[in-house]
């Protein structure tokens, strides 16, 4: 597959929506009691009972629906923390998403909680696919868990999703052997990544980054390849770090940009947006000047909290004549509007 990912057998349904960039990520709580040393959840979310729809901190149900609409979501991945730490909230959102977008809106969920009754309740609420994340110490002892019984439930796809931990190949092989015997629908192996919250792995576990441009852990892809060599009954998918950014995120950004971009925005091939930024003490007066003196159509500008946003191609032509600081801003089309790069246009203001 693209960007170093690989599969043996078909992808899980949830992964198909992710691959297309049409999956909304619904982070329902940062609470979790698993204590995995490799947990990548950011400090702003970890151990906090917060809700995010993709990058947006969600205050209301309407926020979540709006985010799904903004990317044309065909599915939702519910994650955390552990969503089963707040069953009532999780079940509520599953039902609401199905009510709003219909039965074809695919919903999958990630959890470390292996509980038959809770799995049945999630299925009955409308969950299509559940992905279990057993801790590494249990990979060769999965018959001591209820996972085999859960895999036998009708009406829901049951998978396992874990990181490909370097040095844990025997445990991964045992996990795959169990999956074949228990009728698990699929296994996903994720390339292990460093994040701000798990950087201690470098010292504690002796892990290192793959290279200077990646957050992937050296040896994770090699571990996945080693255990995927043998042909198996259970479909196995290795999802690389580069695949998440270069394919999944990029396609979601493009989908969102197509729906939320202003008339004065340019959408790049990577799904980011380019817009001009003009800084003035009185942005409204600057806007009037642009209309009066330079015949700039009003629909190509807007006064925002950033200043006067204006079509990049217009500002590039006029910046040298204007008494204002002017920039081209490249940013994500996401709710947080993360800026990727800012380029000054006025030579006298550079630096």
N, C-alpha and C positions, 0 to 999 in steps of 0.2 A: 504494500500500500504506500501512499504518499508519506514523505517526511520520515521514513524509517519505521513506520508502523507495519504490522504484519498480522495475518490471520490464518487460521487453519479451520475452515468451516465458515458458515454464514455468521454475520454480525448479529448481535442482539438487536431487537427492535428499537430500544432506546438509543443505541449507538447509531442507528441509521438516521434518526432525527438530529443527533448531535453532529454527525458527519455533514449534514446538509446545512448546518448553522441555524436550524429552526427549533432548537430546544431552548426553552427558558430554564435557567437554574434558579430554583426556589430554595433559599437557605432559610429553614424554618426555626432553627435555634442553634446557638453555638455550644449548648450544654452537651456534655458527653462524659461518660465515666470509664471509657476504655483505656485511656492513658497511653496510646501508641506513641512510641518515641519519635516516629517519623511524621507525625501529624503536621500538615502544611498550612492549617487554617491560620489566618492572619490574627495579630494581636487584637485588632479592633472587633473581631468576631468571636475569637476563641473564649470559651467558658462564659459567654455573655448570651442572655436570652433575647436575641435580636432577630429580625427578619429582613432578608434582602431578596429582591427580585433582580437577578443578574447583579449589576453594580449598584443598584439603587437601594438605599435604606427605606424599607416599606413601612409606612405608618398605618395604612388602611388597606382593606381588601381591594379598593379601587386602584391603588398604586400597582398592585400585582397584576390585575387585569390589564391595566394600561401598558405595562411593560410587555406582557405577552402579545398584545395587539401591535405594539411598536416594532416587534421583530417578525410578525406574522407567524407566531409560534404554532407548530403542529404537534408539539409535545412539551412536557415539563419533566425535569429531573429534580426530585426533592432530596435535599441533602442537609448537612450540618457540619459540626456537631453530630449528634445522633437524633434524627427526627422522632424516634420512638421514645425519647425522653419527654416529649410533649405529644402524646397520642391524640388528645382531643383536638389540638390545633392542626395536626397533620391530617387527620381524618376530615376535618372541616374543609381544609383547602383542597383536598382531593375531590370532595363532592362539589365544591363551588366551581372548580375548574372544569369538571365534567358537565355541570349544569350550563356554564357559560359557553364552552367551546364544543360540546357534544361528545358522544361516545368514542369518536375517532381520534380525539385528542389523547395521545399516548402519554401515560404517566409512569415513570419509574422512580424508585426510591433506594437510597443507600443507607444501610444500618449495620451496626455490630450486634444488635439485640436479636438473638435467635429464640423466638417465642412463638409457638404454634398459634395460640389464641390471638395474639396481636397480628400475626400474618393473615389470619382469617378475617379479622376485622378490617384490615387494610384492603384486602381483596374485595370484601363486601361493599366497601365504600367506593370502589371503582379502580383501585390500583391495578395496573396491567403487568408490572414487572418489579420484582424486588431483588436487590443485590446485597448479599451479605458480605461483611468484612470481618471475618474471624481474625483474632490477633495471631501473630506469627507463632506463638507458643502452642497454638491449637491446630496448626496445619496438619500435623500427623496424628491428631486425636479427634477428628471431626465426628467419628462415630459415637463419641461421648456427648455430642450435642444433639438437639432436636432437628438438625438440618435435613437429615434423611426423611423424616416425617413431613417437614415443610415442603420438601421437593415433590412429595406425592400429592400435594393439594391440587385440586382441579381449579381451572379458571385464572391462573396466574403463572407467569414465567418466573422461575427461581434461578438466580445466578449467583456466582461468587466473584468478587472484585477485590484484588489485593495488589500491593506494590510488588514489583520484582526486586526483592532484596538481595543484593550481592552477598554471597556466602550462605544463602538459605535455599540452595537449589534442591536439597533433599526434601525439605519441608514442602516446597512447591510441587515436587513430583508426587509426594504423598497426597497433597490436596487434589491434584489432577486425577490420581487413581481413585480417590473417594468420589470425585465428581462423576467419573465414568460408571461407577457401581451404583450411585445413588440417583441417577437420572437427573442430574443438574442440567439446566437448559444451556448454560454457557459459563465460561470463565474468562474474565478480563484481567490481564496483567498490565499494570500501569508502570511506566518508567518512573523510578523514584526521583524526586526533585528536592532541592534545597529551597527553603523559604525563610522569611525573617524569623519565623517562630521555631524552626527546627534546625537552625544553623549549627547548633551544638553537636549534631551528628558527626561533623567533621572531626571533632576532638574525641567524642565519646565512642564512636564506632569506627573511626579511622577512614571515613568516607571522604571522597574528594570530588570536585566538579569535573564533568566530562571534558570541558574545554572553556576557554575564556569567554565565549559568547553564549554559553548555555548554563541553565540552572540544574540540568540533569546530573544525577550521581553516576560517576564512573563505575562501570561494571553492571549496572542495572539491565541494560539492553542485552548484554552478554548472558546474564543469568536467565533472562526470558527466552532467548534463543536456545539455550542449552536444554531447557525443559520442554520446549515446543517441538523438538526434533522428532520425537516419536509420534506416530499417527494415533489419534484418539477418537473415541466416540463423541466426546464432549467438544463442541466448538470452542476454540481458544483465540483470543484477540490480544495482541500486545499493542498498547497505545503509547506512543512516544511523546516525550515532552515537546518536541518540535511540531508534532502533528496537532497538538492542542492549540498552539498559537498560530501555526502556519496554515491550518486548514479549518478547524472547528471555529476558533474565535474570529478569524478573518471572514468567514462566510456569514457568521452572525452579525458582524459589524456592517457588512455590505447590505444585508437584509434590513438592518435598522436604519442605516443611512438613507436607503431608498425611500423609507417611510417618514423619516423625521427631518431630513435636510431642509433648510430654508431655501428660498428662491435664490439667495445670494451665496449659497454654499457650492463648492465644487467637491464632488465625491471622488476619491482616488481609487485606484485598483485594489488597494488594501482595505477599503472600507472606512478610511479616515476621511475627515472633511477639512477643507481649506477655506478659511474666511479671513478677510481683512479686519484689523482692529485699529481704531483711531482713538487716541487718548486726548481728551480736552477737559478743561475745568468745567465747561458747560456742554455736555454731549448734545443736548437738544439744539443749542445754538449752532454747533458744528454741523449738525444734520441740516439745519436751515441754510447754512452757508453752502453746503454741497449741492442742495437743490437749486438755490438762487444763482450761484456763481458758476457752477460746473455742470448744471443740467443733469445731475444724477437722479434717476428715478427713485421715488420713495420706497418702492418695493424691493430695491436692492440694498436697503439699509435698515437698521433697527437699533434703537438705544436700549442697552441692556446693562446689567450690573458690571460688565467688563468695560463698558465705554460705548463707543459707536461701532457696531459691527457693520461691515460693508463688504460688498462683493470684492474678492481678492483681485480680480482682473481690473476692476475700476481703480482700486487703491494703488495698485502697481503703476498705473499710468499717471496718477495725480500726486503721489506722495512727495515728489521732489518740489512741488509748488506749494505744499501745505505747511502751515505753521504749527503742526501737531506731530506728536510721535506716532509713527505708523508702522504696523507690523503685519506679516502674514502668519497666522496661527494654524497649525495642523493639530487636530484633536480627535479623540474618539467621539463617535456619535452617541455615546452612552449617557446615562442619567448624570454621572459625575463629571462628564465633559473633560476627561483627562487629557491634558495638553502633551503632545508628543514633541513638538518643536516649535520655536518661535523665531522668525527671521525679520530683522529690522529693515525697513525700506528707506528711511531718511538717513543719508550719509552723516548729517550733522548730529543725529541722535545715536548713532551706533556707539556701543560701548558705554 
